[in-house]
Amino acid sequence: MRHLRRGLIWCCVGLLAAVVTACASSAPSTRDPDKLYFAIRVEQDGRSVGAPRLLGFEGRRLFAEKWTPGAPLPDYRLLLQPKEEGSGYGISLDLELPSGRSSGRLGLLHGEERTITLDPRTRLTLMVMRVDSPEFRALMRTSPMKGSSAPGAI
């Protein structure tokens, strides 16, 4: 009987240790989300629809839209959902144009630029950078980007 109790106690201690370890390893991270800069270019039928420059946070939705005064529909509506994935970011996107809606997903490393074809007529180019990085600071010191008014303009 004594051996049975001792075995039961060790079994409970082992189970408790396993539960504590599992809870500790699955606890959410307490780090602040990365501040991110997005440079986006939307083209349809070879012409530019928009080129927003946005600031956001990893793990949080980011929404942008552009309207032409007097137009019944926006030129575009864009929803980005960046999420940390390994050493980079997985970015889900949803784009609505007057011609329709499309969506996609890109995996990007910090500072990488990639283009995705959303449908036969629509392409979206996206670049993402962490705001606190030396590369971002260097980008803000360079000459104006196409469509920007001054160095460092977002």
DSSP file with accessible surface (Angstrom, degrees, kcal/mol):
  #  RESIDUE AA STRUCTURE BP1 BP2  ACC     N-H-->O    O-->H-N    N-H-->O    O-->H-N    TCO  KAPPA ALPHA  PHI   PSI    X-CA   Y-CA   Z-CA
    1    1 A M     >        0   0  161      0, 0.0     4,-2.1     0, 0.0     5,-0.2   0.000 360.0 360.0 360.0 -39.0    0.0    0.0    0.0
    2    2 A R  H  >  +     0   0  197      1,-0.2     4,-2.2     2,-0.2     5,-0.2   0.888 360.0  49.9 -63.6 -39.8    2.8    2.3    0.9
    3    3 A H  H  > S+     0   0  153      1,-0.2     4,-2.4     2,-0.2    -1,-0.2   0.856 108.2  54.5 -67.2 -34.0    4.4    1.8   -2.6
    4    4 A L  H  > S+     0   0  126      2,-0.2     4,-2.4     1,-0.2    -2,-0.2   0.930 109.5  46.2 -66.9 -43.6    1.1    2.5   -4.3
    5    5 A R  H  X S+     0   0  167     -4,-2.1     4,-2.7     2,-0.2    -2,-0.2   0.921 112.5  50.3 -63.6 -44.6    0.7    5.9   -2.4
    6    6 A R  H  X S+     0   0  140     -4,-2.2     4,-2.4     2,-0.2     5,-0.2   0.928 111.9  48.2 -61.0 -42.6    4.3    6.9   -3.2
    7    7 A G  H  X S+     0   0   39     -4,-2.4     4,-2.2     1,-0.2    -1,-0.2   0.902 111.6  49.9 -63.9 -40.5    3.8    6.0   -6.9
    8    8 A L  H  X S+     0   0  110     -4,-2.4     4,-2.4     2,-0.2    -2,-0.2   0.912 110.0  50.4 -65.8 -40.8    0.5    8.0   -7.0
    9    9 A I  H  X S+     0   0  105     -4,-2.7     4,-2.6     2,-0.2    -2,-0.2   0.945 111.9  47.2 -62.9 -46.2    2.2   11.0   -5.4
   10   10 A W  H  X S+     0   0  172     -4,-2.4     4,-2.5     1,-0.2    -1,-0.2   0.888 110.6  52.8 -64.3 -36.2    5.1   10.9   -8.0
   11   11 A C  H  X S+     0   0   85     -4,-2.2     4,-2.5    -5,-0.2    -1,-0.2   0.933 110.8  46.8 -63.7 -44.6    2.5   10.6  -10.8
   12   12 A C  H  X S+     0   0   74     -4,-2.4     4,-2.8     2,-0.2    -2,-0.2   0.906 111.9  50.5 -64.7 -41.4    0.7   13.7   -9.5
   13   13 A V  H  X S+     0   0   75     -4,-2.6     4,-2.5     2,-0.2    -2,-0.2   0.929 112.0  47.9 -62.1 -43.8    3.9   15.6   -9.2
   14   14 A G  H  X S+     0   0   41     -4,-2.5     4,-2.2     2,-0.2    -2,-0.2   0.917 112.6  48.2 -63.1 -42.9    4.9   14.7  -12.7
   15   15 A L  H  X S+     0   0  116     -4,-2.5     4,-2.4     2,-0.2    -2,-0.2   0.928 111.4  50.3 -64.1 -43.1    1.5   15.6  -14.1
   16   16 A L  H  X S+     0   0  115     -4,-2.8     4,-2.5     1,-0.2     5,-0.2   0.920 110.1  50.4 -61.5 -42.5    1.6   18.9  -12.2
   17   17 A A  H  X S+     0   0   52     -4,-2.5     4,-2.4     1,-0.2    -1,-0.2   0.909 110.2  50.4 -62.8 -39.7    5.0   19.7  -13.6
   18   18 A A  H  X S+     0   0   56     -4,-2.2     4,-2.4     2,-0.2    -1,-0.2   0.917 111.0  48.5 -65.4 -41.2    3.8   18.9  -17.2
   19   19 A V  H  X S+     0   0   75     -4,-2.4     4,-2.5     2,-0.2     5,-0.2   0.933 112.1  48.5 -65.5 -44.3    0.8   21.2  -16.8
   20   20 A V  H  X S+     0   0   86     -4,-2.5     4,-2.4     1,-0.2     5,-0.2   0.933 112.8  48.5 -62.0 -43.2    3.0   24.1  -15.4
   21   21 A T  H  X S+     0   0   93     -4,-2.4     4,-2.2    -5,-0.2    -1,-0.2   0.928 111.8  49.1 -63.6 -43.1    5.5   23.6  -18.3
   22   22 A A  H  X S+     0   0   53     -4,-2.4     4,-1.4     1,-0.2    -1,-0.2   0.919 112.4  47.8 -64.4 -42.2    2.7   23.6  -20.9
   23   23 A C  H  < S+     0   0   79     -4,-2.5     4,-0.5     1,-0.2    -1,-0.2   0.908 111.9  49.9 -65.9 -39.9    1.1   26.7  -19.5
   24   24 A A  H >< S+     0   0   72     -4,-2.4     3,-0.6    -5,-0.2    -2,-0.2   0.897 111.7  47.7 -67.5 -37.2    4.4   28.6  -19.3
   25   25 A S  H 3< S+     0   0   98     -4,-2.2    -1,-0.2     1,-0.2    -2,-0.2   0.772 113.8  46.7 -78.1 -22.5    5.3   27.7  -22.9
   26   26 A S  T 3< S+     0   0   91     -4,-1.4    -1,-0.2    -5,-0.2    -2,-0.2   0.409  82.1 121.8 -99.4   4.9    1.9   28.7  -24.4
   27   27 A A  S <  S-     0   0   59     -3,-0.6     3,-0.1    -4,-0.5    -3,-0.0  -0.390  72.4-102.9 -65.9 139.6    1.6   32.0  -22.5
   28   28 A P        -     0   0  114      0, 0.0    -1,-0.1     0, 0.0     2,-0.1  -0.318  39.9 -99.0 -64.4 150.6    1.3   35.0  -24.8
   29   29 A S        -     0   0   91      1,-0.1    -3,-0.0    -3,-0.1     0, 0.0  -0.398  22.6-154.3 -68.6 142.8    4.3   37.1  -25.5
   30   30 A T        +     0   0  141     -2,-0.1    -1,-0.1    -3,-0.1     2,-0.0   0.360  56.3 116.9-100.5   6.6    4.4   40.3  -23.5
   31   31 A R  S    S-     0   0   94      1,-0.1     3,-0.1     3,-0.0    -2,-0.0  -0.351  74.2-102.6 -72.4 154.1    6.6   42.2  -26.0
   32   32 A D        -     0   0  139      1,-0.1    -1,-0.1    -2,-0.0     3,-0.1  -0.488  43.5-100.5 -71.5 146.8    5.2   45.3  -27.7
   33   33 A P        -     0   0   35      0, 0.0     2,-0.1     0, 0.0    -1,-0.1  -0.374  44.5 -97.7 -67.4 147.5    4.0   44.8  -31.3
   34   34 A D        -     0   0   35      1,-0.1    24,-2.8    23,-0.1     2,-0.5  -0.412  30.5-127.8 -63.9 136.8    6.5   45.9  -34.0
   35   35 A K  E     -A   57   0A 125     22,-0.2    96,-2.8    -2,-0.1    97,-0.4  -0.772  36.3-161.5 -83.0 129.1    5.8   49.4  -35.4
   36   36 A L  E     -AB  56 130A   0     20,-3.2    20,-2.7    -2,-0.5     2,-0.4  -0.896  20.7-151.4-124.0 147.1    5.7   48.9  -39.2
   37   37 A Y  E     -AB  55 129A   0     92,-3.0    92,-1.9    -2,-0.4     2,-0.5  -0.943  16.5-163.0-111.1 131.9    6.0   51.1  -42.3
   38   38 A F  E     -AB  54 128A   0     16,-3.1    16,-2.6    -2,-0.4     2,-0.5  -0.976   9.7-168.3-119.9 126.9    4.2   49.9  -45.4
   39   39 A A  E     -AB  53 127A   8     88,-2.2    88,-1.9    -2,-0.5     2,-0.4  -0.976  21.7-178.5-110.8 120.4    4.9   51.2  -48.9
   40   40 A I  E     - B   0 126A   1     12,-2.3     2,-0.4    -2,-0.5    86,-0.2  -0.924  19.0-171.6-125.6 143.7    2.1   50.1  -51.3
   41   41 A R  E     - B   0 125A  85     84,-2.3    84,-2.8    -2,-0.4     2,-0.5  -0.985   7.2-165.6-135.3 123.7    1.5   50.5  -55.0
   42   42 A V  E     -CB  50 124A   0      8,-3.1     7,-3.2    -2,-0.4     8,-1.4  -0.945  10.3-179.4-110.6 127.3   -1.8   49.3  -56.6
   43   43 A E  E     -CB  48 123A  47     80,-2.8    80,-2.6    -2,-0.5     2,-0.4  -0.978   9.4-174.2-127.3 140.1   -2.0   49.0  -60.4
   44   44 A Q  E >  S-CB  47 122A  15      3,-2.5     3,-1.9    -2,-0.4    78,-0.2  -0.998  77.5  -7.6-134.2 129.9   -4.9   48.0  -62.5
   45   45 A D  T 3  S-     0   0  100     76,-2.5    77,-0.1    -2,-0.4    -1,-0.1   0.851 130.0 -57.6  54.1  35.9   -4.6   47.5  -66.3
   46   46 A G  T 3  S+     0   0   72     75,-0.4     2,-0.3     1,-0.2    -1,-0.3   0.437 116.2 106.1  80.9  -1.0   -1.0   48.9  -66.1
   47   47 A R  E <  S-C   44   0A 156     -3,-1.9    -3,-2.5     1,-0.0     2,-0.3  -0.865  76.2-104.5-114.2 149.7   -2.0   52.2  -64.5
   48   48 A S  E     +C   43   0A  77     -2,-0.3    -5,-0.3    -5,-0.2     3,-0.1  -0.492  31.4 176.4 -73.2 130.4   -1.5   53.4  -61.0
   49   49 A V  E     -     0   0A  14     -7,-3.2     2,-0.3     1,-0.4    -6,-0.2   0.731  68.6 -24.5 -98.5 -33.8   -4.6   53.4  -58.8
   50   50 A G  E     -C   42   0A   4     -8,-1.4    -8,-3.1     2,-0.1    -1,-0.4  -0.963  39.6-159.6-174.4 157.5   -2.9   54.4  -55.6
   51   51 A A        +     0   0   49     -2,-0.3   -10,-0.2   -10,-0.2     2,-0.1  -0.454  26.7 179.8-144.7  65.9    0.4   54.4  -53.7
   52   52 A P        -     0   0   16      0, 0.0   -12,-2.3     0, 0.0     2,-0.5  -0.353  18.6-152.6 -72.6 150.0   -0.3   54.9  -50.0
   53   53 A R  E     -A   39   0A  49    -14,-0.2     2,-0.3   101,-0.1   -14,-0.2  -0.996  27.3-177.5-117.1 121.3    2.5   55.0  -47.4
   54   54 A L  E     -A   38   0A  31    -16,-2.6   -16,-3.1    -2,-0.5     2,-0.4  -0.896  25.3-148.3-128.4 152.2    1.1   53.8  -44.1
   55   55 A L  E     +A   37   0A  93     -2,-0.3     2,-0.2   -18,-0.2   -18,-0.2  -0.954  37.0 137.3-115.1 137.6    2.3   53.3  -40.5
   56   56 A G  E     -A   36   0A  11    -20,-2.7   -20,-3.2    -2,-0.4     2,-0.4  -0.835  43.8 -95.0-157.1-165.7    0.8   50.5  -38.4
   57   57 A F  E >   -A   35   0A  76      3,-0.3     3,-1.8   -22,-0.3   -22,-0.2  -0.970  35.0-105.6-130.2 143.4    1.5   47.7  -35.9
   58   58 A E  T 3  S+     0   0   26    -24,-2.8    25,-0.2    -2,-0.4     3,-0.1  -0.401 109.1  23.5 -62.4 135.2    2.2   44.0  -36.3
   59   59 A G  T 3  S+     0   0   53     23,-2.7     2,-0.4     1,-0.2    -1,-0.3   0.437 106.2  96.7  86.8  -0.2   -0.9   42.1  -35.2
   60   60 A R  S <  S-     0   0  135     -3,-1.8    -3,-0.3    22,-0.2    -1,-0.2  -0.966  76.5-110.6-126.6 141.7   -3.3   45.0  -35.8
   61   61 A R        -     0   0  179     -2,-0.4     2,-0.4    20,-0.2    20,-0.2  -0.319  27.0-158.2 -65.9 149.7   -5.5   45.7  -38.8
   62   62 A L  E     -E   80   0B  27     18,-2.7    18,-3.1    -6,-0.1     2,-0.4  -0.998   7.2-167.9-133.9 129.1   -4.7   48.6  -41.0
   63   63 A F  E     +E   79   0B 120     -2,-0.4     2,-0.3    16,-0.2    16,-0.2  -0.948   9.8 169.9-123.7 136.9   -7.3   50.3  -43.3
   64   64 A A  E     +E   78   0B  13     14,-2.5    14,-3.5    -2,-0.4     2,-0.3  -0.996   2.0 174.0-142.1 144.7   -6.8   52.8  -46.1
   65   65 A E  E     -E   77   0B  79     -2,-0.3     2,-0.4    12,-0.2    12,-0.2  -0.988  14.6-153.6-148.1 154.6   -9.1   54.2  -48.7
   66   66 A K  E     -E   76   0B  93     10,-2.0     9,-2.5    -2,-0.3    10,-1.3  -0.998  10.2-168.5-131.5 131.9   -8.9   56.9  -51.4
   67   67 A W        -     0   0  111     -2,-0.4    -2,-0.0     7,-0.3     3,-0.0  -0.950  17.7-140.9-118.9 139.4  -11.8   58.9  -52.8
   68   68 A T    >   -     0   0   67      5,-0.4     3,-2.5    -2,-0.4     5,-0.1  -0.859  46.1 -97.6 -89.8 130.2  -11.9   61.1  -55.8
   69   69 A P  T 3  S+     0   0  128      0, 0.0    -1,-0.1     0, 0.0     0, 0.0  -0.223 107.6  11.1 -52.4 131.2  -14.2   64.1  -55.0
   70   70 A G  T 3  S+     0   0   86      1,-0.3    -3,-0.0     2,-0.0     3,-0.0   0.313  93.3 134.2  84.5  -8.0  -17.7   63.5  -56.3
   71   71 A A    <   -     0   0   31     -3,-2.5    -1,-0.3     1,-0.1     4,-0.1  -0.491  55.7-140.0 -75.2 143.9  -17.1   59.9  -57.2
   72   72 A P  S    S+     0   0  119      0, 0.0    -1,-0.1     0, 0.0    -2,-0.0   0.770  87.1  32.9 -74.6 -24.0  -19.8   57.4  -56.2
   73   73 A L  S    S-     0   0   90     -5,-0.1    -5,-0.4     1,-0.0    -2,-0.0  -0.927  93.4 -98.9-128.2 154.9  -17.3   54.8  -55.1
   74   74 A P        -     0   0    7      0, 0.0    -7,-0.3     0, 0.0     3,-0.2  -0.343  26.0-124.7 -68.8 153.2  -13.8   55.0  -53.6
   75   75 A D  S    S-     0   0   34     -9,-2.5     2,-0.3     1,-0.3    -8,-0.2   0.886  90.7 -18.5 -61.5 -40.1  -10.8   54.6  -55.9
   76   76 A Y  E     -E   66   0B  14    -10,-1.3   -10,-2.0    21,-0.2     2,-0.4  -0.970  52.0-154.8-160.5 156.6   -9.7   51.8  -53.6
   77   77 A R  E     -EF  65  96B  78     19,-1.8    19,-2.9    -2,-0.3     2,-0.4  -0.993  21.8-171.4-130.4 131.0  -10.2   50.4  -50.1
   78   78 A L  E     -EF  64  95B   1    -14,-3.5   -14,-2.5    -2,-0.4     2,-0.5  -0.986  11.8-171.6-132.2 130.4   -7.4   48.4  -48.6
   79   79 A L  E     -EF  63  94B  38     15,-2.5    15,-2.1    -2,-0.4     2,-0.4  -0.989   9.1-172.2-120.4 122.8   -7.3   46.3  -45.5
   80   80 A L  E     -EF  62  93B   0    -18,-3.1   -18,-2.7    -2,-0.5    13,-0.2  -0.933   9.3-171.4-113.0 142.2   -3.9   44.9  -44.3
   81   81 A Q  E     - F   0  92B  76     11,-2.4    11,-1.8    -2,-0.4     2,-0.3  -0.804  12.5-168.4-132.2  89.2   -3.5   42.4  -41.5
   82   82 A P  E     + F   0  91B   3      0, 0.0   -23,-2.7     0, 0.0     2,-0.4  -0.585   7.2 178.8 -82.3 140.6    0.2   42.0  -40.7
   83   83 A K  E     - F   0  90B 126      7,-2.1     7,-3.3    -2,-0.3     2,-0.1  -0.998  34.1-108.7-140.2 135.8    1.3   39.1  -38.4
   84   84 A E  E     + F   0  89B  85     -2,-0.4     2,-0.4     5,-0.2     5,-0.3  -0.448  37.4 178.9 -63.9 132.5    4.7   38.2  -37.3
   85   85 A E  E >   - F   0  88B  80      3,-2.5     3,-2.2    23,-0.2     2,-0.2  -0.878  56.1 -57.9-139.3 104.3    5.8   34.9  -38.9
   86   86 A G  T 3  S-     0   0   70     -2,-0.4    -1,-0.1     1,-0.3     0, 0.0  -0.399 120.2 -15.5  62.5-125.9    9.3   33.6  -38.1
   87   87 A S  T 3  S+     0   0  103     -2,-0.2    23,-0.6    -3,-0.1    -1,-0.3   0.387 137.8  30.7 -91.5   6.0   11.8   36.3  -39.0
   88   88 A G  E <  S-FG  85 109B   5     -3,-2.2    -3,-2.5    21,-0.2     2,-0.4  -0.419  87.7 -83.9-136.0-148.6    9.3   38.2  -41.2
   89   89 A Y  E     -FG  84 108B   5     19,-3.2    19,-2.9    -5,-0.3     2,-0.5  -0.988  15.2-145.8-136.2 138.9    5.7   39.1  -41.5
   90   90 A G  E     -FG  83 107B   0     -7,-3.3    -7,-2.1    -2,-0.4     2,-0.6  -0.917  24.7-165.2 -98.9 125.9    2.7   37.4  -43.1
   91   91 A I  E     -FG  82 106B   0     15,-3.4    15,-2.4    -2,-0.5     2,-0.4  -0.949   8.8-163.7-123.0 115.1    0.4   40.0  -44.5
   92   92 A S  E     -FG  81 105B  42    -11,-1.8   -11,-2.4    -2,-0.6     2,-0.4  -0.760  17.2-169.5 -89.2 140.9   -3.2   39.3  -45.5
   93   93 A L  E     -FG  80 104B   7     11,-2.7    11,-2.1    -2,-0.4     2,-0.4  -0.979  20.0-166.9-137.7 148.8   -4.8   41.9  -47.7
   94   94 A D  E     -FG  79 103B  38    -15,-2.1   -15,-2.5    -2,-0.4     2,-0.5  -0.992  13.9-170.4-132.5 120.5   -8.2   42.7  -49.0
   95   95 A L  E     -FG  78 102B   0      7,-3.3     7,-2.8    -2,-0.4     2,-0.5  -0.964   5.4-167.8-119.3 128.6   -8.5   45.2  -51.8
   96   96 A E  E     +FG  77 101B  57    -19,-2.9   -19,-1.8    -2,-0.5     5,-0.2  -0.971  12.4 170.8-118.2 122.8  -11.7   46.7  -53.1
   97   97 A L  E >   - G   0 100B   8      3,-3.1     3,-1.9    -2,-0.5   -21,-0.2  -0.795  51.4-100.7-117.9 165.0  -11.8   48.6  -56.4
   98   98 A P  T 3  S+     0   0   78      0, 0.0     3,-0.1     0, 0.0   -22,-0.1   0.835 124.8  55.8 -56.1 -26.9  -14.8   49.9  -58.3
   99   99 A S  T 3  S-     0   0   62      1,-0.3     2,-0.3     0, 0.0    -3,-0.0   0.564 124.6 -71.4 -83.3  -9.2  -14.3   46.8  -60.6
  100  100 A G  E <   -G   97   0B  36     -3,-1.9    -3,-3.1     2,-0.0     2,-0.4  -0.870  51.3 -69.3 146.7-176.7  -14.5   44.3  -57.7
  101  101 A R  E     +G   96   0B 159     -2,-0.3     2,-0.3    -5,-0.2    -5,-0.2  -0.870  39.7 170.6-115.6 143.1  -12.9   42.9  -54.7
  102  102 A S  E     -G   95   0B  15     -7,-2.8    -7,-3.3    -2,-0.4     2,-0.3  -0.969   9.2-164.9-146.3 160.4   -9.8   40.6  -54.4
  103  103 A S  E     +G   94   0B  83     -2,-0.3     2,-0.3    15,-0.3    -9,-0.2  -0.944  12.0 158.9-143.7 163.8   -7.6   39.3  -51.6
  104  104 A G  E     -G   93   0B  21    -11,-2.1   -11,-2.7    -2,-0.3     2,-0.3  -0.953  27.3-121.9-167.1-177.2   -4.3   37.7  -51.1
  105  105 A R  E     -G   92   0B 111     -2,-0.3     2,-0.4   -13,-0.2   -13,-0.2  -0.995  18.6-170.9-146.5 136.8   -1.5   36.9  -48.7
  106  106 A L  E     -G   91   0B   8    -15,-2.4   -15,-3.4    -2,-0.3     2,-0.5  -0.972  15.0-148.3-126.7 145.1    2.2   37.7  -48.8
  107  107 A G  E     +G   90   0B  33     -2,-0.4     2,-0.4   -17,-0.2   -17,-0.2  -0.960  29.9 175.7-108.3 124.5    5.1   36.6  -46.7
  108  108 A L  E     -G   89   0B   4    -19,-2.9   -19,-3.2    -2,-0.5     2,-0.2  -0.985  25.6-140.3-133.1 144.1    7.8   39.4  -46.4
  109  109 A L  E >   -G   88   0B  88     -2,-0.4     3,-2.3   -21,-0.3    19,-0.4  -0.580  53.1 -73.2 -88.6 161.9   11.0   39.9  -44.6
  110  110 A H  T 3  S+     0   0   35    -23,-0.6    19,-0.2     1,-0.3    -1,-0.1  -0.330 122.8   9.5 -54.5 126.2   11.9   43.3  -43.1
  111  111 A G  T 3  S+     0   0   33     17,-3.2    -1,-0.3     1,-0.3     2,-0.2   0.372  98.0 132.4  83.6  -3.9   12.8   45.6  -46.0
  112  112 A E    <   -     0   0   68     -3,-2.3    16,-1.2    16,-0.3     2,-0.4  -0.550  42.3-154.7 -83.7 145.4   11.6   43.2  -48.7
  113  113 A E  E     +D  127   0A 109     -2,-0.2     2,-0.3    14,-0.2    14,-0.2  -0.974  18.2 172.7-119.0 131.9    9.4   44.3  -51.5
  114  114 A R  E     -D  126   0A 105     12,-2.5    12,-2.9    -2,-0.4     2,-0.4  -0.974  22.1-140.8-138.1 154.1    7.2   41.8  -53.4
  115  115 A T  E     -D  125   0A  59     -2,-0.3     2,-0.4    10,-0.2    10,-0.2  -0.932  13.5-166.9-116.0 137.9    4.4   42.0  -56.0
  116  116 A I  E     -D  124   0A  31      8,-2.9     8,-2.7    -2,-0.4     2,-0.7  -0.975  17.7-138.9-123.7 135.9    1.3   39.9  -56.0
  117  117 A T  E     -D  123   0A  92     -2,-0.4     6,-0.2     6,-0.2    -2,-0.0  -0.871  19.3-177.5 -91.9 113.7   -1.1   39.5  -58.9
  118  118 A L  E     -     0   0A  24      4,-1.9   -15,-0.3    -2,-0.7     5,-0.2   0.793  68.5 -17.7 -83.8 -33.8   -4.6   39.6  -57.3
  119  119 A D  E >  S-D  122   0A  50      3,-1.4     3,-0.8   -17,-0.1    -1,-0.3  -0.925  86.7 -78.3-157.7 175.7   -6.5   39.0  -60.6
  120  120 A P  T 3  S+     0   0  136      0, 0.0   -75,-0.0     0, 0.0     3,-0.0   0.763 130.8  34.7 -57.3 -21.5   -5.6   39.3  -64.3
  121  121 A R  T 3  S+     0   0  114      1,-0.1   -76,-2.5   -77,-0.1     2,-0.5   0.610 109.3  69.5-104.1 -16.7   -6.0   43.1  -64.2
  122  122 A T  E <   +BD  44 119A   0     -3,-0.8    -4,-1.9   -78,-0.2    -3,-1.4  -0.920  48.3 176.0-122.1 129.9   -4.7   44.0  -60.7
  123  123 A R  E     -BD  43 117A 112    -80,-2.6   -80,-2.8    -2,-0.5     2,-0.4  -0.968   9.4-163.4-125.8 145.1   -1.3   43.9  -59.1
  124  124 A L  E     -BD  42 116A   0     -8,-2.7    -8,-2.9    -2,-0.4     2,-0.4  -0.997   2.4-161.7-130.2 128.4   -0.2   45.1  -55.7
  125  125 A T  E     -BD  41 115A   3    -84,-2.8   -84,-2.3    -2,-0.4     2,-0.4  -0.938  14.9-175.9-109.2 133.5    3.4   45.8  -54.7
  126  126 A L  E     -BD  40 114A   0    -12,-2.9   -12,-2.5    -2,-0.4     2,-0.4  -0.988  13.8-177.4-136.0 136.8    4.1   45.9  -51.0
  127  127 A M  E     -BD  39 113A  19    -88,-1.9   -88,-2.2    -2,-0.4     2,-0.4  -0.994  10.3-166.2-129.7 139.0    7.2   46.7  -48.9
  128  128 A V  E     +B   38   0A   0    -16,-1.2   -17,-3.2   -19,-0.4   -16,-0.3  -0.977   9.1 172.9-129.4 140.7    7.3   46.4  -45.1
  129  129 A M  E     -B   37   0A  21    -92,-1.9   -92,-3.0    -2,-0.4     2,-0.3  -0.994  36.8-111.7-141.9 146.5    9.9   47.8  -42.6
  130  130 A R  E >   -B   36   0A  73     -2,-0.3     3,-1.4   -94,-0.2     6,-0.4  -0.619  28.0-137.0 -73.2 134.0   10.2   48.0  -38.9
  131  131 A V  T 3  S+     0   0   38    -96,-2.8    -1,-0.1    -2,-0.3   -95,-0.1   0.849  99.9  55.4 -64.9 -33.8   10.0   51.7  -38.0
  132  132 A D  T 3  S+     0   0  112    -97,-0.4    -1,-0.3     4,-0.1   -96,-0.1   0.316  88.3 109.5 -85.8  15.8   12.8   51.5  -35.4
  133  133 A S  S <> S-     0   0    6     -3,-1.4     4,-2.1     1,-0.1     5,-0.2  -0.531  76.5-124.6 -93.1 155.2   15.3   50.0  -37.9
  134  134 A P  H  > S+     0   0   83      0, 0.0     4,-2.4     0, 0.0     5,-0.2   0.865 112.6  58.1 -61.3 -33.5   18.4   51.7  -39.4
  135  135 A E  H  > S+     0   0   95      2,-0.2     4,-2.3     1,-0.2     5,-0.1   0.908 105.8  48.0 -65.5 -39.8   16.9   50.9  -42.9
  136  136 A F  H  > S+     0   0   18     -6,-0.4     4,-2.3     2,-0.2    -1,-0.2   0.935 111.2  49.9 -65.9 -44.4   13.8   52.8  -42.1
  137  137 A R  H  X S+     0   0  117     -4,-2.1     4,-1.0     1,-0.2    -2,-0.2   0.908 111.3  49.8 -61.7 -39.0   15.7   55.8  -40.8
  138  138 A A  H >X S+     0   0   40     -4,-2.4     4,-0.8     1,-0.2     3,-0.5   0.911 108.6  52.8 -65.9 -39.9   17.9   55.7  -44.0
  139  139 A L  H >< S+     0   0   36     -4,-2.3     3,-0.9     1,-0.2    13,-0.4   0.911 106.7  52.4 -61.2 -40.3   14.8   55.6  -46.2
  140  140 A M  H 3< S+     0   0   35     -4,-2.3    -1,-0.2     1,-0.2    -2,-0.2   0.742 109.0  51.0 -70.9 -19.4   13.3   58.7  -44.5
  141  141 A R  H << S+     0   0  178     -4,-1.0    -1,-0.2    -3,-0.5    -2,-0.2   0.593  94.6  93.9 -90.4 -12.4   16.6   60.6  -45.1
  142  142 A T  S << S-     0   0   66     -3,-0.9    10,-0.4    -4,-0.8     3,-0.1  -0.138  89.7 -72.3 -76.3 176.4   16.7   59.8  -48.9
  143  143 A S  S    S-     0   0   89      1,-0.2     9,-0.2     8,-0.1    -1,-0.2  -0.159  71.9 -68.4 -63.8 163.3   15.4   61.8  -51.7
  144  144 A P        -     0   0   66      0, 0.0     2,-0.2     0, 0.0    -1,-0.2  -0.164  49.7-125.7 -57.6 141.8   11.6   62.1  -52.2
  145  145 A M    >   -     0   0   40      5,-0.3     3,-2.9     8,-0.2     5,-0.1  -0.499  45.7 -75.8 -80.2 158.5    9.8   59.0  -53.3
  146  146 A K  T 3  S+     0   0  197      1,-0.3    -1,-0.1    -2,-0.2     3,-0.1  -0.321 124.8  16.0 -55.2 124.9    7.7   59.1  -56.4
  147  147 A G  T 3  S+     0   0   86      1,-0.3    -1,-0.3    -3,-0.1     2,-0.2   0.344 101.5 116.7  90.9  -7.9    4.5   61.0  -55.4
  148  148 A S    <   -     0   0   30     -3,-2.9    -1,-0.3     1,-0.1     6,-0.0  -0.634  58.0-146.4 -91.8 156.7    6.0   62.4  -52.2
  149  149 A S  S    S+     0   0  114     -2,-0.2    -1,-0.1     1,-0.2    -3,-0.0   0.715  74.0   5.4 -94.8 -22.0    6.4   66.1  -51.6
  150  150 A A  S >  S-     0   0   41     -7,-0.1     3,-2.2    -5,-0.1    -5,-0.3  -0.988  90.3 -72.3-156.0 161.2    9.6   66.1  -49.5
  151  151 A P  T 3  S+     0   0   83      0, 0.0    -8,-0.1     0, 0.0   -11,-0.1  -0.324 120.1  17.5 -57.4 136.2   12.3   63.8  -48.2
  152  152 A G  T 3  S+     0   0   32    -10,-0.4     2,-0.2   -13,-0.4   -12,-0.1   0.463  88.4 146.1  82.0   0.6   11.0   61.7  -45.4
  153  153 A A    <         0   0   26     -3,-2.2    -1,-0.3   -13,-0.1    -8,-0.2  -0.500 360.0 360.0 -72.9 138.3    7.4   62.3  -46.4
  154  154 A I              0   0   88     -2,-0.2  -101,-0.1    -3,-0.1   -99,-0.1  -0.842 360.0 360.0-102.0 360.0    5.2   59.3  -45.7
